[in-house]
Amino acid sequence: QVQLVESGGGLVQPGGSQRISCVASGPNFSIYAMGWYRQAPGKERELVAVIPSAGEAQYVDSVKGRFTISRDNRKNTVYLQMNNLTPDDTAVYYCNRRPGFLPWGQGTQVTVSS
């Protein structure tokens, strides 16, 4: 079974940047779109960015111009570069494939101090 392992989160000041990674073990990584999701305490998990197997990435309005999703199919890895972070970006960030959702990984915590 494919496993999802997120990493790279941490504490960052407002206005700072962070890059997080997701490694999806197993075969056939390249045929799936991959999305980054986040969940803040007391809030629903939301999709923030998605990158298809081919084509342009898409972002929710709240992160457009600040976040960039990318993928390295050879490494089975999807990245999220986050710039100009605000406290509202504080959340646990998760990845998953689309379609064919997998069990969620543990996520990686991104905390933006105020």
N, C-alpha and C positions, 0 to 999 in steps of 0.2 A: 504494500500500500504506500502511496506517496505520502510523505510527511512534509509539513511546512514548519520552517524554523526561521523566525524573525530575530533580528539583532540590530544593534547600532543605536538604540535609543539612549537617552540620558537627560541630564539637566542642562538647559540652555537658557541664556538670557533673552528677554524680548529683543527682537531684531536680529537675533543670531540665526545660525544655520545648523542643520543636522542632516546627515544622510543615513537612512536605514536600509537594511537589506533583508531579503527573504530568499531562502534557498528551498526549492521544492525538489526533494529527492525523488528518484524514480524516473521512468522513461516518459517520453512524449511531452515533455515540457513545452516544446516549441509550438505545438498545435493549439494550445489553449491561450485565450486571453487571460491576463492576470490583473487582479485588482488589489488596491490598497484600501483598507477599511480602518476606521478608528471608532473607539468607544470611550467616551468620557463617563465618569461616575454619574449615575442617575440618568443617563441619556442612552438612546438607542444607538446601536452600531450603524454607522453610515459609510457609504462608499464615497471615497474622496478622489480616487483616480483609477483609471483602467487603461491598460495598454493591450491592444489586440495582438494576435499572432502576426498580423500584417495590417498596417494602417496607422492612423493618427491616434494618439492618446487623447483621452477626455478627462475633464476635471470638473468637480463641483465648483460653483461660482466662488465659494469662500476661499478656495486655494488657487484659483487661476492666477497666473502670473507670478506665483510664489513657489509652487511645487512643480517638480518635474519627475515623471515616472519614466523609467527606462528598464531595459532587460538585456541580459546577456544569455542567450540560449545555450551557448557552449558551457556555461557555468550553472545552468539551471537556476538563475538568480534574477530577481526583479528588485529594483532599487527605487527609493523615493528620496529625492533631494528636496529638502525643505528649507526655504529661505524666508527671511523677514518674519520669523516666527512671533506669534503673539500668545498670550495666556490662553486664548480660546482654542489653540491648537493642542493644548495639553490633553492627552488621551493615551490609551493603549492602542497601538497600531498593529493591524493584522493584515496578512495577505491571504488570497485564495484564488483559485482558478475559476474561470467562467467559460463555458458551463462546467458541470461536473464538480460542484463544490466538494471539498474535502473537509474532514474534521478540522476545526480551527486549531491553529497552533497556540502557543502561549502568548504570542504577541510580544511587542517591545514597548516599554513605557517611554513616552516623550513628555517631559515636564518643562514647561516654559515658565520661568519665574516672573513675578510681577514686581 
